[in-house]
């Protein structure tokens, strides 16, 4: 087995993402907030990933989401960065600013601080945008009982699943 820096579950799923998207002739991009580049790291861990992975945007701050992905300040002000509206705008921005055929965006509250009654620690939102499609694929999940690393790992796995053809 080849040595890896990442959990094997991430590497195994990233391998599927790279292989299946290569077979489908698709390129992918990611826009990450709470995962801080973990999805990009998993994808680039895989030999041959350069044929599939176009780019990753690590937009941890609200300003980065606005500057790098074109997320409207109005969205962030109205519903926050951890919202379906924000991640959908992030995914659309990643698609528009890349050569990818599909983009996935992730934003969430990994903890241990930052949660609220409406958005507890472990809340993560995801969106996928596909070039040439009006499909609106977005969801919110709550990873309860997880520490920061667990929330980030589970979020990265969901994001990778969304990149499968």
PESULRA-V670782 format. One record per residue. N is the residue number from 1. RES is the residue in three letters. SS is DSSP state (H for helix, E for strand, C for the rest). PHI is phi in whole degrees, -180 to 180 (NA if undefined). NEAR is the number of other C-alpha atoms within 10 Angstrom. Layout:
BEGIN
<<N/RES/SS/PHI/NEAR> <N/RES/SS/PHI/NEAR>>
END
This chain:
BEGIN
<<1/UNK/C/NA/3> <2/UNK/C/-74/3> <3/UNK/C/-70/6> <4/UNK/C/-138/11> <5/UNK/C/-81/9> <6/UNK/C/-108/13> <7/UNK/C/-57/10> <8/UNK/H/-60/12> <9/UNK/H/-61/13> <10/UNK/H/-68/21> <11/UNK/H/-64/21> <12/UNK/H/-63/13> <13/UNK/H/-71/20> <14/UNK/H/-62/28> <15/UNK/H/-60/21> <16/UNK/H/-61/18> <17/UNK/H/-59/24> <18/UNK/H/-65/27> <19/UNK/H/-63/19> <20/UNK/H/-71/16> <21/UNK/H/-71/22> <22/UNK/H/-62/19> <23/UNK/H/-64/11> <24/UNK/H/-85/12> <25/UNK/C/70/12> <26/UNK/C/-106/20> <27/UNK/C/-109/22> <28/UNK/E/-126/28> <29/UNK/E/-138/28> <30/UNK/E/-133/30> <31/UNK/E/-123/34> <32/UNK/E/-114/29> <33/UNK/C/-119/27> <34/UNK/C/-64/24> <35/UNK/C/-84/28> <36/UNK/C/53/18> <37/UNK/C/103/19> <38/UNK/H/-63/21> <39/UNK/H/-67/29> <40/UNK/H/-61/23> <41/UNK/H/-63/16> <42/UNK/H/-63/25> <43/UNK/H/-65/27> <44/UNK/H/-79/19> <45/UNK/C/-71/17> <46/UNK/C/-95/18> <47/UNK/C/-57/11> <48/UNK/C/88/14> <49/UNK/H/-64/21> <50/UNK/H/-64/14> <51/UNK/H/-76/15> <52/UNK/C/-120/24> <53/UNK/E/-85/22> <54/UNK/E/-80/19> <55/UNK/E/-171/21> <56/UNK/E/-127/22> <57/UNK/E/-112/23> <58/UNK/E/-103/23> <59/UNK/C/-118/24> <60/UNK/C/-71/18> <61/UNK/C/-89/12> <62/UNK/H/-61/17> <63/UNK/H/-63/15> <64/UNK/H/-64/15> <65/UNK/H/-60/26> <66/UNK/H/-72/19> <67/UNK/H/-69/12> <68/UNK/H/-86/16> <69/UNK/H/-119/22> <70/UNK/C/76/17> <71/UNK/C/-68/24> <72/UNK/C/-69/17> <73/UNK/H/-60/15> <74/UNK/H/-62/10> <75/UNK/H/-65/16> <76/UNK/H/-63/18> <77/UNK/H/-65/10> <78/UNK/H/-79/11> <79/UNK/H/-127/12> <80/UNK/C/90/14> <81/UNK/C/-74/25> <82/UNK/C/-99/21> <83/UNK/C/-153/25> <84/UNK/H/-60/23> <85/UNK/H/-61/20> <86/UNK/H/-68/29> <87/UNK/H/-69/30> <88/UNK/H/-65/25> <89/UNK/H/-65/23> <90/UNK/H/-63/35> <91/UNK/H/-64/28> <92/UNK/H/-63/24> <93/UNK/H/-65/22> <94/UNK/H/-65/28> <95/UNK/H/-65/25> <96/UNK/H/-67/16> <97/UNK/C/-106/15> <98/UNK/C/-144/18> <99/UNK/C/-103/17> <100/UNK/C/-75/21> <101/UNK/C/-93/20> <102/UNK/E/-143/27> <103/UNK/E/-132/31> <104/UNK/E/-123/31> <105/UNK/E/-123/32> <106/UNK/E/-137/36> <107/UNK/E/-148/27> <108/UNK/E/-170/30> <109/UNK/C/-117/26> <110/UNK/C/-82/25> <111/UNK/C/86/18> <112/UNK/C/-77/12> <113/UNK/C/-107/10> <114/UNK/C/99/12> <115/UNK/C/-81/15> <116/UNK/C/-144/10> <117/UNK/C/-62/6> <118/UNK/C/-78/7> <119/UNK/C/-133/15> <120/UNK/C/-71/19> <121/UNK/C/-53/24> <122/UNK/C/101/26> <123/UNK/E/-75/23> <124/UNK/E/-137/29> <125/UNK/E/-116/27> <126/UNK/E/-134/29> <127/UNK/E/-148/27> <128/UNK/E/-126/27> <129/UNK/E/-123/30> <130/UNK/E/-118/19> <131/UNK/C/-58/14> <132/UNK/C/79/8> <133/UNK/C/-125/9> <134/UNK/C/-94/8> <135/UNK/C/-54/10> <136/UNK/C/-117/11> <137/UNK/E/-110/14> <138/UNK/E/-148/20> <139/UNK/E/-156/15> <140/UNK/E/-119/16> <141/UNK/E/-131/14> <142/UNK/E/-122/17> <143/UNK/C/-95/19> <144/UNK/C/-77/12> <145/UNK/C/72/10> <146/UNK/C/-105/17> <147/UNK/C/-79/15> <148/UNK/H/-54/17> <149/UNK/H/-62/12> <150/UNK/H/-65/15> <151/UNK/H/-60/24> <152/UNK/H/-65/26> <153/UNK/H/-64/21> <154/UNK/H/-63/19> <155/UNK/H/-63/28> <156/UNK/H/-64/25> <157/UNK/H/-64/19> <158/UNK/H/-63/20> <159/UNK/H/-61/25> <160/UNK/H/-63/23> <161/UNK/H/-57/15> <162/UNK/H/-68/20> <163/UNK/C/-87/25> <164/UNK/C/-70/18> <165/UNK/C/-65/14>>
END
